[in-house]
Amino acid sequence: MKIIDLRSDTVTRPTPGMQAAMASAPLGDDVFGDDPTVNLLQASLAERLGFEAGLFCPTGTQSNLLALMAHCQRGDEYIVGQEAHCYKWEAGGAAVLGSVQPQPLDHASDGSLPLERIAAAIKPDDFHHARTRLLALENTLGGKVLPQDYVDSAVALAHSRGLQCHLDGARFFNAVVASQHAGEGLAQTAHRLVAGFDSVSICLSKGLGAPVGSVLLGGKDFIHQARRWRKMLGGGMRQAGVLAAAGLYALEHHVARLADDHANARLLAALLADVPGLQVDAGPTNMVFLQIAAERAEALVAHLRAHQVLATGLYKLRLVTHLDVSEADVRRVAEVIRAF
Ligand SMILES: *Cc1c(COP(=O)(O)O)cnc(C)c1O
């Protein structure tokens, strides 16, 4: 029986079409700036989202770290959510490697950082304090899309106080696809969601289905600085076009289809909505969270595993739909959970 792996959308394997694109990509040494496929990926994604330049990175963790280090100097700080990846899930890299202090804030229930909390966290220019330099937001966050009027207000507030704004858009295109207005093209929606940010980091290796890679976008000088940090951190890759080709393929073929993953997540949530003892929480994208009594959680994970379904998390189980999960798979998962 096929294993249905819902642990993350990072588990996707390159499709035959993607492998063909990787195999035929023109290559060069990217540390010399010579890889035409990397250059095309960087330039085309930058153009698509309205930035001056892009930088291909091995991971989203490195891409976020480069952004924090390029925006902030030693002794600066960034305002960030308690649950944000670039605060909680990146091993403290900004502090350890950047000497940049995080100022984490509690999220509201919709994932936003309330404007009054942001405003109150910005330190006055006084030598007792770290210099507040940056606001870092994340979209999507836990599968939820931040309200766009909130994002616009937060960016405006940050800029009015002299801060830069970084968007951790690891799943940016999930947010885009879920935010598309009727009659609006995906390109327009993407522009709307990224408007005002000074930088954005986008993962190619999540729902987009590439095996490796993230792209950091920003202004020319910012990317120039980030490239220096990338080299220092060991992220200067050589014939990286073989990987960038997968990213280009994903951007061409796997963006609009994210709607299928979102529909599958909604279907899964609907099929589980009436299960007693199970609290189902699903945003508009590709994640479903299940909450179950703590003493039953481990048994549920084991039950799923015994039925060839993989999921992570105790207390709150996370099920993520992606390219390698079909509607039939989702129906099977719902049956397995209902049987439990
Ligand atoms: C996965 C993820 C990252 C980092 O990606 P890696 O490539 O795994 O380092 C950053 N931010 C968010 C929100 C993510 O989900």
The ligand as an SDF file (V2000), in Angstrom:
LIG
                    3D

 15 15  0  0  0  0  0  0  0  0999 V2000
   10.3190   25.5780    6.0340 C   0  0  0  0  0  0  0  0  0  0  0  0
   10.3070   26.9930    6.4270 C   0  0  0  0  0  0  0  0  0  0  0  0
   11.4650   27.7590    6.4410 C   0  0  0  0  0  0  0  0  0  0  0  0
   12.8560   27.1980    6.2210 C   0  0  0  0  0  0  0  0  0  0  0  0
   13.0100   26.3190    5.2450 O   0  0  0  0  0  0  0  0  0  0  0  0
   14.1870   25.2200    5.1980 P   0  0  0  0  0  0  0  0  0  0  0  0
   14.4270   25.1540    3.7430 O   0  0  0  0  0  0  0  0  0  0  0  0
   13.5860   23.9940    5.7760 O   0  0  0  0  0  0  0  0  0  0  0  0
   15.3400   25.7440    5.9480 O   0  0  0  0  0  0  0  0  0  0  0  0
   11.3640   29.0880    6.7710 C   0  0  0  0  0  0  0  0  0  0  0  0
   10.1960   29.6360    7.0860 N   0  0  0  0  0  0  0  0  0  0  0  0
    9.0520   28.9380    7.1040 C   0  0  0  0  0  0  0  0  0  0  0  0
    7.7820   29.6140    7.4450 C   0  0  0  0  0  0  0  0  0  0  0  0
    9.0660   27.5890    6.7730 C   0  0  0  0  0  0  0  0  0  0  0  0
    7.9330   26.8970    6.7950 O   0  0  0  0  0  0  0  0  0  0  0  0
  1  2  1  0
  2  3  1  0
  2 14  2  0
  3  4  1  0
  3 10  2  0
  4  5  1  0
  5  6  1  0
  6  7  2  0
  6  8  1  0
  6  9  1  0
 10 11  1  0
 11 12  2  0
 12 13  1  0
 12 14  1  0
 14 15  1  0
M  END
$$$$
